[in-house]
Amino acid sequence: MNDKRYLRTKEAATYIGISASVLNKDRVTKLIGIPFTRVGRTILYDREVLDAWLKAQGESSSEDPATGRRSK
């Protein structure tokens, strides 16, 4: 397993299971709110912060895990 703490965009996208273009768009629109850090021109994603964000997304989801449908 790779213990690298900070991930670049492509690595972070793979890590959380989305495309790099979605991450790029989210940095501008902030619609999803995926946390990132800018160091100069470099965009980095902290693996620990991504883990916490993913956990929070799962806890706030209103989807029924059995059906994948949103509850009413």
N, CA, C and O atoms as a GROMACS GRO file, in nm:
protein
  288
    1MET      N    1   0.084  -0.119   0.000
    1MET     CA    2   0.000   0.000   0.000
    1MET      C    3   0.088   0.124   0.000
    1MET      O    4   0.192   0.127   0.065
    2ASN      N    5   0.046   0.223  -0.070
    2ASN     CA    6   0.119   0.349  -0.078
    2ASN      C    7   0.081   0.436   0.041
    2ASN      O    8  -0.036   0.468   0.061
    3ASP      N    9   0.180   0.474   0.122
    3ASP     CA   10   0.155   0.555   0.240
    3ASP      C   11   0.174   0.704   0.215
    3ASP      O   12   0.194   0.780   0.310
    4LYS      N   13   0.170   0.745   0.092
    4LYS     CA   14   0.187   0.885   0.055
    4LYS      C   15   0.070   0.966   0.112
    4LYS      O   16  -0.046   0.935   0.086
    5ARG      N   17   0.101   1.070   0.189
    5ARG     CA   18  -0.005   1.147   0.254
    5ARG      C   19  -0.074   1.244   0.159
    5ARG      O   20  -0.196   1.255   0.159
    6TYR      N   21   0.004   1.313   0.076
    6TYR     CA   22  -0.052   1.413  -0.014
    6TYR      C   23  -0.059   1.357  -0.155
    6TYR      O   24   0.037   1.300  -0.207
    7LEU      N   25  -0.175   1.375  -0.216
    7LEU     CA   26  -0.199   1.321  -0.350
    7LEU      C   27  -0.220   1.435  -0.448
    7LEU      O   28  -0.278   1.539  -0.414
    8ARG      N   29  -0.174   1.415  -0.570
    8ARG     CA   30  -0.204   1.510  -0.677
    8ARG      C   31  -0.343   1.476  -0.731
    8ARG      O   32  -0.404   1.378  -0.689
    9THR      N   33  -0.391   1.558  -0.822
    9THR     CA   34  -0.529   1.546  -0.868
    9THR      C   35  -0.563   1.407  -0.921
    9THR      O   36  -0.664   1.349  -0.880
   10LYS      N   37  -0.483   1.352  -1.011
   10LYS     CA   38  -0.514   1.221  -1.069
   10LYS      C   39  -0.514   1.112  -0.962
   10LYS      O   40  -0.599   1.023  -0.963
   11GLU      N   41  -0.417   1.120  -0.871
   11GLU     CA   42  -0.409   1.020  -0.763
   11GLU      C   43  -0.529   1.031  -0.670
   11GLU      O   44  -0.586   0.930  -0.629
   12ALA      N   45  -0.567   1.154  -0.637
   12ALA     CA   46  -0.682   1.176  -0.548
   12ALA      C   47  -0.811   1.128  -0.615
   12ALA      O   48  -0.897   1.070  -0.549
   13ALA      N   49  -0.824   1.154  -0.743
   13ALA     CA   50  -0.943   1.111  -0.816
   13ALA      C   51  -0.955   0.959  -0.812
   13ALA      O   52  -1.063   0.906  -0.786
   14THR      N   53  -0.846   0.890  -0.837
   14THR     CA   54  -0.846   0.744  -0.831
   14THR      C   55  -0.879   0.698  -0.689
   14THR      O   56  -0.955   0.603  -0.671
   15TYR      N   57  -0.821   0.763  -0.591
   15TYR     CA   58  -0.839   0.726  -0.451
   15TYR      C   59  -0.985   0.733  -0.408
   15TYR      O   60  -1.033   0.646  -0.335
   16ILE      N   61  -1.057   0.839  -0.452
   16ILE     CA   62  -1.197   0.853  -0.410
   16ILE      C   63  -1.297   0.803  -0.514
   16ILE      O   64  -1.418   0.807  -0.492
   17GLY      N   65  -1.246   0.756  -0.628
   17GLY     CA   66  -1.332   0.690  -0.725
   17GLY      C   67  -1.409   0.783  -0.818
   17GLY      O   68  -1.521   0.751  -0.858
   18ILE      N   69  -1.350   0.896  -0.852
   18ILE     CA   70  -1.413   0.986  -0.949
   18ILE      C   71  -1.308   1.025  -1.053
   18ILE      O   72  -1.191   0.988  -1.040
   19SER      N   73  -1.350   1.099  -1.154
   19SER     CA   74  -1.254   1.140  -1.257
   19SER      C   75  -1.178   1.265  -1.214
   19SER      O   76  -1.226   1.343  -1.132
   20ALA      N   77  -1.061   1.283  -1.271
   20ALA     CA   78  -0.981   1.402  -1.243
   20ALA      C   79  -1.054   1.528  -1.289
   20ALA      O   80  -1.040   1.633  -1.227
   21SER      N   81  -1.131   1.518  -1.396
   21SER     CA   82  -1.204   1.636  -1.445
   21SER      C   83  -1.310   1.681  -1.345
   21SER      O   84  -1.336   1.801  -1.332
   22VAL      N   85  -1.370   1.586  -1.273
   22VAL     CA   86  -1.467   1.624  -1.169
   22VAL      C   87  -1.397   1.700  -1.057
   22VAL      O   88  -1.449   1.800  -1.008
   23LEU      N   89  -1.278   1.654  -1.017
   23LEU     CA   90  -1.202   1.726  -0.915
   23LEU      C   91  -1.165   1.866  -0.963
   23LEU      O   92  -1.176   1.963  -0.888
   24ASN      N   93  -1.121   1.876  -1.087
   24ASN     CA   94  -1.084   2.006  -1.143
   24ASN      C   95  -1.204   2.102  -1.143
   24ASN      O   96  -1.191   2.218  -1.105
   25LYS      N   97  -1.319   2.053  -1.185
   25LYS     CA   98  -1.440   2.136  -1.189
   25LYS      C   99  -1.483   2.176  -1.048
   25LYS      O  100  -1.526   2.288  -1.025
   26ASP      N  101  -1.472   2.081  -0.954
   26ASP     CA  102  -1.515   2.110  -0.817
   26ASP      C  103  -1.429   2.216  -0.751
   26ASP      O  104  -1.478   2.292  -0.668
   27ARG      N  105  -1.302   2.222  -0.786
   27ARG     CA  106  -1.216   2.327  -0.729
   27ARG      C  107  -1.268   2.466  -0.767
   27ARG      O  108  -1.253   2.561  -0.690
   28VAL      N  109  -1.328   2.477  -0.884
   28VAL     CA  110  -1.380   2.605  -0.931
   28VAL      C  111  -1.521   2.629  -0.879
   28VAL      O  112  -1.551   2.737  -0.827
   29THR      N  113  -1.608   2.530  -0.892
   29THR     CA  114  -1.749   2.548  -0.858
   29THR      C  115  -1.780   2.526  -0.710
   29THR      O  116  -1.873   2.586  -0.657
   30LYS      N  117  -1.701   2.442  -0.645
   30LYS     CA  118  -1.722   2.406  -0.504
   30LYS      C  119  -1.860   2.344  -0.479
   30LYS      O  120  -1.912   2.352  -0.367
   31LEU      N  121  -1.918   2.283  -0.582
   31LEU     CA  122  -2.049   2.221  -0.566
   31LEU      C  123  -2.044   2.096  -0.480
   31LEU      O  124  -2.134   2.072  -0.399
   32ILE      N  125  -1.940   2.017  -0.496
   32ILE     CA  126  -1.925   1.895  -0.416
   32ILE      C  127  -1.853   1.928  -0.287
   32ILE      O  128  -1.885   1.872  -0.182
   33GLY      N  129  -1.757   2.017  -0.293
   33GLY     CA  130  -1.685   2.060  -0.173
   33GLY      C  131  -1.572   1.969  -0.130
   33GLY      O  132  -1.546   1.955  -0.011
   34ILE      N  133  -1.505   1.908  -0.226
   34ILE     CA  134  -1.392   1.820  -0.195
   34ILE      C  135  -1.275   1.907  -0.150
   34ILE      O  136  -1.230   1.994  -0.225
   35PRO      N  137  -1.224   1.885  -0.027
   35PRO     CA  138  -1.118   1.971   0.026
   35PRO      C  139  -0.983   1.950  -0.042
   35PRO      O  140  -0.944   1.837  -0.072
   36PHE      N  141  -0.913   2.060  -0.067
   36PHE     CA  142  -0.780   2.054  -0.129
   36PHE      C  143  -0.694   2.165  -0.072
   36PHE      O  144  -0.743   2.257  -0.007
   37THR      N  145  -0.565   2.156  -0.097
   37THR     CA  146  -0.469   2.257  -0.055
   37THR      C  147  -0.391   2.303  -0.176
   37THR      O  148  -0.355   2.222  -0.262
   38ARG      N  149  -0.365   2.432  -0.183
   38ARG     CA  150  -0.285   2.486  -0.292
   38ARG      C  151  -0.150   2.527  -0.234
   38ARG      O  152  -0.142   2.604  -0.138
   39VAL      N  153  -0.044   2.475  -0.293
   39VAL     CA  154   0.092   2.513  -0.256
   39VAL      C  155   0.155   2.573  -0.380
   39VAL      O  156   0.202   2.501  -0.469
   40GLY      N  157   0.156   2.705  -0.386
   40GLY     CA  158   0.198   2.772  -0.509
   40GLY      C  159   0.096   2.740  -0.617
   40GLY      O  160  -0.023   2.769  -0.602
   41ARG      N  161   0.143   2.680  -0.725
   41ARG     CA  162   0.052   2.638  -0.834
   41ARG      C  163   0.010   2.493  -0.821
   41ARG      O  164  -0.073   2.445  -0.899
   42THR      N  165   0.066   2.424  -0.725
   42THR     CA  166   0.039   2.281  -0.709
   42THR      C  167  -0.085   2.258  -0.623
   42THR      O  168  -0.100   2.316  -0.516
   43ILE      N  169  -0.174   2.173  -0.672
   43ILE     CA  170  -0.294   2.135  -0.599
   43ILE      C  171  -0.266   2.000  -0.534
   43ILE      O  172  -0.224   1.906  -0.600
   44LEU      N  173  -0.290   1.992  -0.403
   44LEU     CA  174  -0.268   1.868  -0.330
   44LEU      C  175  -0.392   1.833  -0.250
   44LEU      O  176  -0.466   1.920  -0.204
   45TYR      N  177  -0.413   1.704  -0.235
   45TYR     CA  178  -0.523   1.651  -0.156
   45TYR      C  179  -0.463   1.567  -0.044
   45TYR      O  180  -0.386   1.474  -0.070
   46ASP      N  181  -0.497   1.600   0.080
   46ASP     CA  182  -0.448   1.529   0.197
   46ASP      C  183  -0.532   1.401   0.212
   46ASP      O  184  -0.654   1.408   0.225
   47ARG      N  185  -0.467   1.288   0.212
   47ARG     CA  186  -0.537   1.159   0.219
   47ARG      C  187  -0.624   1.151   0.345
   47ARG      O  188  -0.737   1.101   0.338
   48GLU      N  189  -0.574   1.198   0.460
   48GLU     CA  190  -0.651   1.193   0.584
   48GLU      C  191  -0.775   1.281   0.576
   48GLU      O  192  -0.882   1.244   0.625
   49VAL      N  193  -0.762   1.397   0.515
   49VAL     CA  194  -0.876   1.488   0.499
   49VAL      C  195  -0.978   1.428   0.402
   49VAL      O  196  -1.098   1.438   0.424
   50LEU      N  197  -0.930   1.365   0.296
   50LEU     CA  198  -1.021   1.298   0.202
   50LEU      C  199  -1.096   1.184   0.271
   50LEU      O  200  -1.216   1.167   0.249
   51ASP      N  201  -1.026   1.107   0.354
   51ASP     CA  202  -1.091   0.999   0.428
   51ASP      C  203  -1.203   1.053   0.517
   51ASP      O  204  -1.313   0.997   0.520
   52ALA      N  205  -1.176   1.162   0.589
   52ALA     CA  206  -1.276   1.222   0.676
   52ALA      C  207  -1.393   1.276   0.594
   52ALA      O  208  -1.509   1.262   0.633
   53TRP      N  209  -1.363   1.338   0.479
   53TRP     CA  210  -1.468   1.392   0.393
   53TRP      C  211  -1.556   1.279   0.338
   53TRP      O  212  -1.678   1.290   0.337
   54LEU      N  213  -1.492   1.170   0.294
   54LEU     CA  214  -1.568   1.055   0.243
   54LEU      C  215  -1.658   0.997   0.351
   54LEU      O  216  -1.773   0.963   0.325
   55LYS      N  217  -1.606   0.986   0.472
   55LYS     CA  218  -1.685   0.932   0.583
   55LYS      C  219  -1.805   1.022   0.609
   55LYS      O  220  -1.916   0.973   0.630
   56ALA      N  221  -1.784   1.153   0.609
   56ALA     CA  222  -1.893   1.248   0.632
   56ALA      C  223  -1.998   1.239   0.521
   56ALA      O  224  -2.117   1.251   0.548
   57GLN      N  225  -1.954   1.217   0.398
   57GLN     CA  226  -2.048   1.204   0.286
   57GLN      C  227  -2.134   1.080   0.303
   57GLN      O  228  -2.254   1.084   0.276
   58GLY      N  229  -2.074   0.972   0.348
   58GLY     CA  230  -2.148   0.848   0.370
   58GLY      C  231  -2.249   0.861   0.482
   58GLY      O  232  -2.359   0.806   0.473
   59GLU      N  233  -2.212   0.933   0.586
   59GLU     CA  234  -2.302   0.951   0.701
   59GLU      C  235  -2.418   1.042   0.668
   59GLU      O  236  -2.526   1.028   0.726
   60SER      N  237  -2.398   1.137   0.576
   60SER     CA  238  -2.505   1.232   0.543
   60SER      C  239  -2.588   1.187   0.424
   60SER      O  240  -2.682   1.256   0.385
   61SER      N  241  -2.555   1.074   0.366
   61SER     CA  242  -2.627   1.025   0.249
   61SER      C  243  -2.768   0.983   0.288
   61SER      O  244  -2.790   0.921   0.392
   62SER      N  245  -2.863   1.018   0.202
   62SER     CA  246  -3.001   0.977   0.227
   62SER      C  247  -3.040   0.860   0.138
   62SER      O  248  -3.158   0.827   0.126
   63GLU      N  249  -2.941   0.798   0.075
   63GLU     CA  250  -2.970   0.682  -0.009
   63GLU      C  251  -2.985   0.557   0.074
   63GLU      O  252  -2.915   0.538   0.174
   64ASP      N  253  -3.076   0.473   0.033
   64ASP     CA  254  -3.092   0.342   0.094
   64ASP      C  255  -2.984   0.253   0.034
   64ASP      O  256  -2.984   0.230  -0.086
   65PRO      N  257  -2.890   0.201   0.117
   65PRO     CA  258  -2.781   0.122   0.062
   65PRO      C  259  -2.827  -0.005  -0.010
   65PRO      O  260  -2.757  -0.056  -0.097
   66ALA      N  261  -2.944  -0.055   0.026
   66ALA     CA  262  -2.993  -0.177  -0.037
   66ALA      C  263  -3.041  -0.152  -0.180
   66ALA      O  264  -3.022  -0.237  -0.267
   67THR      N  265  -3.102  -0.037  -0.202
   67THR     CA  266  -3.159  -0.010  -0.334
   67THR      C  267  -3.082   0.095  -0.413
   67THR      O  268  -3.093   0.101  -0.535
   68GLY      N  269  -3.002   0.178  -0.343
   68GLY     CA  270  -2.932   0.285  -0.410
   68GLY      C  271  -3.022   0.402  -0.445
   68GLY      O  272  -2.983   0.492  -0.519
   69ARG      N  273  -3.144   0.400  -0.390
   69ARG     CA  274  -3.240   0.508  -0.418
   69ARG      C  275  -3.250   0.600  -0.298
   69ARG      O  276  -3.233   0.560  -0.183
   70ARG      N  277  -3.277   0.725  -0.327
   70ARG     CA  278  -3.294   0.823  -0.220
   70ARG      C  279  -3.426   0.799  -0.147
   70ARG      O  280  -3.527   0.764  -0.208
   71SER      N  281  -3.422   0.818  -0.016
   71SER     CA  282  -3.544   0.804   0.061
   71SER      C  283  -3.629   0.929   0.045
   71SER      O  284  -3.577   1.037   0.015
   72LYS      N  285  -3.758   0.915   0.064
   72LYS     CA  286  -3.850   1.029   0.047
   72LYS      C  287  -3.878   1.096   0.179
   72LYS      O  288  -3.953   1.193   0.184
   0.00000   0.00000   0.00000
